[in-house]
């Protein structure tokens, strides 16, 4: 049985991944600092737990595990008007520190990168395309990938999974990513509101397919002697944001499609607006090819199309009786929660 340490286990992906792996018989240990522990949509299953920030993870914490999945990190724009380097450099440092510990201990290391590293392109891009990061977050992912590539050798073969924009249900939900936000709006308010003209292309992937990709990587025991980079998603889930919005609108009776500032309140603007979108245009525009992961990762198949995943998510949100108050809870929005923790001196990632 593979023993897996999930660092960042109380986040959106970590909570669902832990439940997913444990349900299949894997022995999981979670580690987290707890910034998002109270943003609970439904109760996650119990897991053996290490309560400490990622930068304090030690060899003793890692020893005895077969695989480390390094989910901990900052996943939004810099908050508090801080220099992005102050936000992201510590993430890079502890990600590589933990990778070195894994190398010393003979423990495999899986890192969740992002398809956002592609930034902007008119073409469909595969893993051989040069990254073009447009944000501090995506630059951070590129830098960690570069560090892992340098650390790799015959005795250490890490994997970087470049995730498409994830959507779907998790015990600790995120409503600040596009499909989750639009489904949350549709369920709780009978409307979907876009913060751009919706013309930008983006790849999307169900959280269920992401969890399965991690599981397949755990079982594979890859030993290629270099960093393996795989895009995670499926080709038909490359969609324009406006088309995703229409998929959701069509599945909710009485749902209206609006754009930011068309009768929206200031509070709604704070949840929906994005500093990377100017004058209704999202500069991040890219389509991604996902052939490699289906050809090279043993046992992996991406099962969830956007329409199928949207139907499941809407059903889940109705089952949990999501209302407008719950939907707007601060804990479900990374930038708002991190800003709150920073402003109330509860955050420890910034030095």
N, C-alpha and C positions, 0 to 999 in steps of 0.2 A: 504494500500500500504506500503510495506517495504521500509524504508529509510536506505540507505547503505552508509557508509563512507569507501572509498577505499584509504588506505594510501599507497602511491607508485603508484599513478594512471597514471603517465607519463612514466612508464616502458613498456616493451614488453607485459607482461601479463596484467598489469593494464589498458593500453590503449584499448586493445581488450575487456577486461572484462567490462569496463565502457560502451563502445559502445553496447555490447551485452545486458547488463542488462537494459540500457535505452531504447533500441529498444523493450523490452518486458514490458515496463511500470514502471519499478522500478525507484524510485527517488534516484539519486546518487549524492554524493559529492566526489570530488577528493581532495587529498592532496599530495604534492610532493615538493621536493627541486629543481627539474628541471635539474638534471645532464644529462638527456637524452632527454630533450624536443625538441631538434632540429634534432634528428635522425628519421625523418618522411619519411616513404615510401609513404603513402597517408594520407590525412587530417582526423584526428579524429573528432568526433562530439564534440560540445561544452558541457561542464559540469560545474556545480557550483564548485568552486575551492578554496582551502586554500593553499596559497603559503608559506610553512614553512617546515623545516626538521622534520622528525618523532620524534626526541627527544624533540621537542618543542610543540608537540600536547598536548592539555590541555583538562580538563573536559568540558570546554565550547565548544571546537570543536566537542567533541563526543556527548554531550547532544543533545537529539532530534532525534538521529539515533536509529534504531532497531538493526543494525548489523555493526560491524567493520570488514573489511577484511584487514589484516596486511601484505601487499606485500612488504613494504619497507625493504631493506637489501642489503648486498653485495653478488653478485652472481658469483664471479670469484676468482681465485687465488689471494693471497695478491700481491699488486703492490708496486713498489718503494722499493723492498727488505725489506719490513717492517715485523716485528714480527706479525704473524697471529693474536695474541691476541689483538694487537692494532687495527686491522681491524675489527675483529668479535665481540669482547667483547662489544663495544658500541651498536652493533645491538641487541645483547642479552638483554642488559639493557633496551633499549627503547621498545623492543617487549614486555617485561614483565611489564614495567611501564604502557604501554597502556592497557595491559590485566587487570592490577589491577584497572585502571580507569574504564574500561568496567564493571568489577565486581561490583564496588561501585555504578555504575549508572544503573545496570540491563540491560546492553547492551550485546548482544551475540558477540562472538569473533571467527573468523575463521582464521587459520594460514596456509600458504602454506609451508609445509615441502617438503621433497624430497626423492624419492626412492634411491638416492645416499647414504643414511644412511646405506644401506645394504653392500656397498663397494665391497666385493668379496665373492662369494660362488659358489660351484658347483651345489647347489640345487636350486629349485624354492622356493622363500621365501614369506611368508605372514606376516601380521602385528604382529604376535606373535614371529617372529624370533628376536634374539638379534641384535641390530644395530652393524655395524662394519665400522664406518666412517674412510675413508682413506685420507680425505682432511680437511683443516680448515673449508671450507664451510659446508661439511656434518656434521662435529662435532658440528658446530654452530646450525644446525637444531636439532640435538639430544639434545643438552643442552636446547634449548628453549622448546622442547617437554617436557623434564623433569621438567622444571620450571612450565609449564602450568599444568602438572599433579599434582604438589604439590599445586598449586593455586586452583585447582578444588574442588568443594564441591556441596552440594545440591542446592546452589544458583548460581553456575557458572559452566557451562558445555561447555568448548571450544571444537573446532574441529580442528584437524591437518590433512590436506590433503597431503599425501605423493605423489607428482606428479612424474610420469615417465618423461623421457626426452621430453620436450614439443617441438612441431613443428607446423608450420602453419603461416598464414598471420596475421599481426597486423599493425595498423597505425604506431607504433614505433617499427620497425622490429629489430630482432636480427639475425645476420648472423654468430654468433660464437657458435651456437648449431648445432648438427651434421646434421640433415636433412635439416634445413634451409640453412646451409653453402653449402652442396652438391647441393641442388637445385639452389642456387644462382650461384654457379660455372657453373653448367650445362647450366643455362639460359644465363649467360653473357659471358662465355668463352668456351662453348662446351666441358667441361671436368669436371670430379670429381676427387679430389685429397684427398687421405687418409693420415693422420698423424701417422698411425699405420699399423700393418698387417691386421687389420680389423677383427680379430678373436674374439674379446671381445663381449660378449652378453650385450644387453642393452634393457630395456623396453622403448617404445615410446608412446606418447599420443598426439593427436591433440589438439591444443589450443581451438577448438570448444567444445570438450568433457570436457576440464578443466573448461571452462566457465559454461557449463551446470552443472557440479558437484557443483560449487559454488552456482549456482542458486537453485539447489535442497536443498543444506544445508541451504540457506536463508529461503526457504519455510518450511523446516522441523520443525524448532524450537526445536531442540534436547535439552533434559533436563535430561540426564542420570546421572548427578551428578559426572561425571568423564570425563577426556580427552578422546575424541573419535578419534582414529587414523584410517584413511582409505587410502589404496593405490588407486591411481587414474590412470586408464588405462584399457587395455583389454589384455587377455592372449595371443592372437595370434599376438600381437605387440611386443612380446619378440623376437628380431632378432639380429643376428650378424651384426656388422657395415658393413662388406663386402657385406652382402646380401642386406642391405639397399642401398648401393652404386649401386649395380647392378639393383635394382628396378628403381632407378633414371636414370641411364645410358641408360637403355632400352627404356625409354620414351622420350629421346631427340635425334633427328637425328644427327649423326656424333659425338656424345659425346664419349670422351675417358676416360678410368679409369687409373689414375696414383697414385703413392705413393710419399710422401714427399721426396724432393731432387732428384727426377728423372726429371731433366731439369727444376726445379722450381726456380724462382728468390728469392733473399733474402727478398724482400718485401712480396712475397707470403708466404714464410716460417714464417714470423712474424705473419701473420694472421692465419695460419693453425696450427702452432706448439703448443704443449701442454706440459708443464713441467711434467705432470703426466704420460707421455708416454716416456719410456726409451728403446732405441734400438728396436723401432718398436712395443713394447709390452705395451698395456694399462692394468695396474694392476686392474683397476675397471672392474669387470666382474660379472654380476649378472642377474638373471631372477626373475621376481616378479609375484606373484599370485594376481589376482584382483577380486576374487570371492566375497569377503566381501562387497565391495561397491555396487555391483549389487544386493546382497541379502538384505542389510540393509538400503541403502539410498533410501528413497521413491522417485519413479519416475525417477531414474537415469538409463540411458543406454548409454554405449559408442558406438557411431555409426561409428566412423572413423577408418578403417584399415589403415595401413601404405600405401599400394598401392593407395587406394582411396584418402587419404590425400595428398600424393605426387602429384597425378594428379591435385588436386585442387590448390596446392601451385605453381606448375609449370605454370598452367593456369593464376593464379593471377600475378605472376612475369612477364610473357609475356604481360599481359594486362597493367601493369604499366611500361612496356618497360625498365626493369632493364638492365642496361649496366654495363660494367666492372668498370667504374669510380664510379657509384652509389654504386655498390656492395662493393667496397673497402672503402667507406666513413667511417671515424673513428667512428662516432657516433653509428654505427651499431654493434660495437664490445666493449663489456663491459670492458675488461682488458685494451684495448688501450685508451678508453675514460676516464676511471678512472685514469689511469696513467697520461694522459694529464692534467686532472683537478688537480691532486695532484702536478704535477711538475710546474704548473702555479698558484699555491696557490688559487685555486678556490674551493677546497674541504673542507668540514666542519665536516666530520665524524671522522677524525683522530685528537686526542688530543695530 
